[in-house]
Amino acid sequence: MNVVIRVDASNQIGTGHVMRCLVLAKKLLERNHTVTMLSRELKGNLIDYCRQQGVSVLALPAIEDTATSDRNDYQQWLGVSQEEDAKQCLTALKKIPFDWVVFDHYALDTQWQSLMKRQGAKIFAIDDLANRQHNCDILFDHNPWPDFENRYQALVPASSQQLLGPTFALLRDSFASLRETRLEDIKNQVIAFFSGTDPTGECLKLLSACQQFPSLPFRVVLVYGMSNPREAQLLEKPLPTFVTLVKSLPEFETELAHSRYAFGGAGVSAIERTCLRLPSTLVSVAENQREMAEHLTKSGLYRYLGVSDATTAAYYTNELAWLAEHWDSLPWRLPESDIDGDGANRVVDAMEAFS
């Protein structure tokens, strides 16, 4: 198969869309398919990073910064009309054959998809929102939404195949083996990661909260992300002796698997932590994560601080105090889930079978 992946990263969009597409791209390459990624040169893009990961990337033209104060104004994410975006994609692909177009972008709907479909390509839609029509051959949403089986029935063609739920989660291969981490290998630490851009400053809030304690019965490893706009503020703060502050970890999932507890968002990172059965406190770092966080919290397996726009350092201070008080009685691991880390193989299986 010759696969094109249309996805963006920016300070406003975040990095999660690109990171899960990288998982898919690497799995396709591993199985001897060709992959070309199309990504726009937005502020905070990951084009160079993707190339360093061995994926061919065609850069779409840079545009004037369209970031708005409304992080959920998805049409502004694209920066151009859907028609213009499709035109630019096809121009970039002029000499590149393709039979699949994968897209992971909240600003693209049936209009863009239909323009690409006219080229004879099959369309693979990655979505989380279920808020617009798709003209796709395969629809993918790996979130464990309540009643996820019926979520897209009115939004896709009747002939469309739907890959729904966390058994299809696009996780790196290492997660499958790390599920078996021995309890004796788990460290006395809490790991925190709130996305590559951390748009609402959760790392800064948590670090400020840590400064309220002379000590805690655990270490806090705070991973602030590759595109965090508050990096300078974080680096100038004095660190408590029990805090480690890093931009990224080369073996992040290994460190995650060896942690006893986590703070993080309720998107893809929550699926990663569930795969590892890691107890967590959730924060909705995007509006589309709120419903998911509330759903997961109802299971009784997670704690929830709320929507990140409304959280303060005091929220984290209270949560750290609660953790310290209950540290010795907290479960080391959550019950087994059906997220086994092999979702990327299932997705490529479906694409190959469809072809």
C-alpha positions in Angstrom: 0.0 0.0 0.0 1.1 3.6 -0.7 -0.2 5.6 2.3 -0.5 9.3 2.8 -1.0 10.7 6.3 -2.4 14.3 6.7 -1.8 15.6 10.2 -0.6 18.7 11.9 1.0 19.7 15.2 1.3 23.2 16.6 1.3 25.1 19.9 -2.5 25.2 19.7 -3.3 21.8 18.2 -0.8 20.0 20.4 1.4 17.0 19.6 -0.9 14.1 20.2 -2.3 13.8 16.7 1.1 13.5 15.2 2.4 11.1 17.8 -0.4 8.6 17.2 0.0 9.0 13.4 3.7 8.2 13.9 2.8 4.9 15.6 0.6 4.0 12.5 3.3 5.2 10.1 6.0 3.1 11.7 3.8 0.0 11.8 3.0 0.5 8.1 6.7 0.9 7.3 7.5 -2.2 9.3 5.1 -4.2 7.2 6.7 -2.9 3.9 4.2 -0.3 2.9 5.2 3.2 1.8 4.3 6.2 3.9 4.3 9.9 3.2 3.2 12.4 5.8 1.8 15.9 4.9 2.1 18.5 7.7 1.9 22.2 7.7 4.7 24.4 8.9 2.8 25.8 11.9 4.4 27.2 15.0 5.3 24.3 17.2 5.2 21.7 14.3 6.9 18.3 14.6 8.1 18.0 11.0 11.8 17.6 11.8 11.0 15.2 14.6 9.0 13.0 12.3 11.8 12.9 9.8 14.2 12.0 12.6 11.9 9.0 13.3 12.4 7.8 9.7 9.1 9.0 8.2 9.1 11.0 4.9 7.3 14.3 5.4 6.2 16.9 2.8 5.8 20.3 4.4 2.8 22.3 3.4 3.3 26.1 3.1 3.6 28.1 6.3 0.7 30.5 6.9 0.0 33.5 9.1 -0.5 32.4 12.7 -4.2 31.7 13.2 -4.1 30.7 16.8 -7.1 32.0 18.8 -7.9 32.2 22.4 -10.6 29.6 21.8 -8.7 26.3 21.7 -11.8 24.5 20.4 -12.2 26.7 17.2 -11.1 23.7 15.1 -11.6 25.4 11.7 -8.9 27.9 12.7 -6.5 25.1 13.2 -6.2 24.5 9.4 -5.3 28.1 8.5 -6.7 27.8 5.0 -10.0 26.5 3.5 -10.5 22.8 3.2 -10.5 23.2 -0.6 -7.2 25.0 -0.5 -5.7 22.5 1.9 -6.7 19.6 -0.4 -5.3 21.5 -3.4 -1.9 22.0 -1.7 -1.8 18.4 -0.6 -2.4 17.2 -4.2 0.2 19.6 -5.6 2.8 18.3 -3.1 1.8 14.7 -4.0 2.0 15.3 -7.8 4.8 12.7 -8.4 3.9 10.4 -5.5 1.5 7.5 -6.0 -1.0 6.8 -3.2 -4.0 4.6 -2.7 -4.8 5.4 1.0 -5.2 8.9 2.5 -5.2 8.8 6.3 -6.1 12.1 8.1 -6.1 13.1 11.7 -7.4 16.6 11.8 -10.5 18.1 13.5 -10.8 20.8 10.8 -11.3 18.3 8.0 -14.7 16.8 7.1 -16.5 15.3 4.1 -15.7 18.2 1.9 -11.9 17.6 2.1 -12.3 13.9 2.1 -14.5 13.9 -1.1 -11.8 16.0 -2.9 -9.2 13.4 -2.0 -11.5 10.5 -2.8 -11.9 11.8 -6.4 -8.2 10.9 -6.9 -9.1 7.2 -6.5 -7.8 6.9 -3.0 -9.4 5.1 -0.1 -10.0 7.4 3.0 -9.1 6.5 6.6 -10.6 9.0 9.1 -9.1 9.3 12.6 -11.5 11.1 14.9 -12.3 11.7 18.5 -15.2 14.2 18.3 -18.0 12.6 16.3 -19.2 16.1 15.4 -19.1 16.1 11.6 -19.8 14.0 8.5 -17.1 11.8 7.1 -16.9 10.4 3.5 -14.5 7.6 4.5 -13.9 3.9 3.9 -12.6 3.3 7.4 -13.4 5.3 10.5 -11.1 5.0 13.6 -11.8 6.2 17.1 -9.8 4.4 19.8 -11.4 6.2 22.8 -13.4 4.1 25.3 -16.5 6.3 25.0 -19.7 5.1 26.6 -21.8 3.4 23.9 -19.0 3.9 21.4 -20.4 1.3 19.0 -23.2 3.7 18.0 -21.3 7.0 18.1 -20.7 7.4 14.4 -23.7 5.6 12.8 -25.2 8.8 11.4 -21.9 10.3 10.4 -20.3 7.8 8.0 -21.5 5.9 4.9 -23.2 2.7 5.6 -20.4 0.9 3.8 -17.7 2.4 6.0 -15.8 0.0 8.3 -15.6 1.3 11.9 -12.6 0.6 14.1 -13.9 1.7 17.5 -12.7 1.3 21.0 -9.4 0.9 22.8 -8.6 -2.5 21.4 -7.5 -0.5 18.3 -5.4 2.0 20.3 -2.4 3.3 18.4 0.3 2.6 21.0 4.0 2.1 20.5 5.1 -1.6 20.5 6.8 -1.3 23.8 3.5 -0.9 25.7 2.6 -4.6 25.0 5.7 -5.9 26.8 5.7 -3.3 29.5 2.2 -4.4 30.6 4.0 -7.3 32.3 6.2 -5.0 34.5 6.9 -6.8 37.8 5.7 -5.1 41.0 9.2 -5.3 42.4 10.5 -3.1 39.5 8.0 -0.3 40.3 9.6 2.8 41.7 8.4 5.0 44.5 7.5 7.8 42.1 4.7 9.8 40.5 5.1 10.8 36.9 3.3 13.8 35.4 2.8 14.6 31.7 0.1 16.9 30.3 0.8 16.8 26.6 3.7 18.1 24.5 2.4 21.7 24.6 0.7 21.9 28.0 -1.5 24.8 26.9 -3.0 25.7 30.3 0.2 25.4 32.3 -0.5 22.3 34.3 3.2 21.5 34.8 3.7 25.0 36.3 0.7 24.5 38.6 1.9 21.1 39.8 5.5 22.4 40.4 4.1 25.3 42.4 2.1 22.8 44.4 5.2 20.7 45.1 6.9 23.8 46.5 4.3 23.8 49.3 5.7 20.6 50.8 9.0 20.2 52.6 8.9 16.5 51.6 6.6 13.9 50.2 6.7 10.1 50.5 7.4 9.7 46.8 9.4 11.4 44.0 7.7 13.5 41.4 9.0 13.3 37.8 7.6 16.2 35.9 7.8 15.9 32.0 6.9 19.3 30.6 7.0 18.5 26.9 8.8 19.4 23.7 6.8 22.5 22.9 5.8 23.9 26.3 5.5 27.7 26.0 6.2 28.1 29.7 9.6 26.3 29.6 11.5 29.4 30.8 9.2 29.9 33.8 9.6 26.2 34.7 13.3 26.2 34.5 13.7 29.3 36.7 11.7 27.9 39.6 13.7 26.3 42.5 13.1 22.6 42.6 12.2 20.7 45.8 14.6 17.9 46.5 11.9 15.3 45.6 11.1 16.7 42.1 12.8 15.9 38.8 12.0 18.3 35.9 12.7 17.1 32.3 11.6 18.2 28.8 11.3 14.7 27.6 12.4 11.1 28.5 14.0 8.9 25.8 12.3 5.9 27.3 9.1 7.6 28.5 6.9 4.5 28.4 9.4 2.5 30.4 9.5 5.2 33.0 5.7 5.3 33.0 5.6 1.6 33.5 7.9 1.8 36.4 6.0 4.5 38.2 3.5 3.9 40.9 1.1 6.8 40.0 0.6 9.4 37.4 -0.9 12.8 36.6 -2.0 13.4 33.1 -4.6 14.2 30.4 -7.6 12.2 29.5 -6.7 11.6 25.8 -4.2 9.2 24.2 -2.0 9.4 27.3 -4.9 8.0 29.4 -5.2 5.0 27.1 -1.4 4.5 27.5 -1.7 4.5 31.3 -4.7 2.2 31.2 -2.8 -0.3 29.1 -0.1 -0.3 31.8 -2.8 -0.4 34.6 -1.3 2.7 36.1 -3.4 4.5 38.8 -3.9 8.1 37.8 -5.3 11.5 38.5 -6.9 12.9 35.3 -7.1 16.5 34.0 -9.1 17.4 30.9 -6.4 19.4 29.0 -8.8 19.9 26.0 -12.6 20.2 25.9 -13.0 17.0 24.0 -11.4 15.2 26.9 -13.9 16.3 29.5 -16.6 13.6 28.7 -13.9 10.9 28.6 -12.4 12.0 32.0 -15.9 12.0 33.6 -16.6 8.6 32.1 -13.4 7.1 33.3 -13.8 8.6 36.7 -17.2 7.0 37.1 -15.5 3.6 36.9 -14.0 4.3 40.3 -10.5 3.6 39.0 -9.3 7.2 38.5 -9.4 10.5 40.3 -10.4 13.7 38.4 -9.2 17.3 39.0 -11.5 18.8 36.4 -11.0 20.9 33.2 -7.5 22.4 33.0 -8.8 25.9 32.2 -10.3 25.9 35.8 -7.6 24.1 37.8 -5.2 26.0 40.0 -2.0 25.2 41.9 -4.3 24.7 45.0 -6.0 21.8 43.2 -2.7 20.1 42.9 -1.6 20.9 46.4 -4.8 19.2 47.7 -4.3 16.2 45.4 -0.6 15.8 46.5 -1.7 16.0 50.2 -4.4 13.3 49.5 -1.8 11.1 47.7 0.7 11.5 50.6 -2.0 10.5 53.1 -3.1 7.4 51.2 0.2 6.4 49.6 0.7 3.2 51.6 -2.9 2.0 50.9 -3.1 2.9 47.2 -3.3 -0.1 44.7 0.0 -0.7 42.9 -1.9 -1.5 39.7 -5.4 -1.3 38.3 -7.3 -4.4 37.1 -6.6 -5.8 33.7 -8.1 -4.1 30.7 -8.7 -5.1 27.1 -6.0 -2.5 26.0 -3.2 -4.9 25.2 -0.9 -2.7 23.2 -1.5 -4.5 19.9 -3.9 -2.0 18.4 -1.6 -0.7 15.6 -1.3 -4.2 14.2 -5.1 -4.6 14.1 -5.4 -1.3 12.3 -2.9 -2.2 9.6 -4.6 -5.6 9.3 -7.9 -3.9 8.6 -6.3 -1.6 6.0 -4.6 -4.6 4.3 -7.8 -6.6 4.3 -9.7 -3.6 2.8 -7.2 -3.2 0.0 
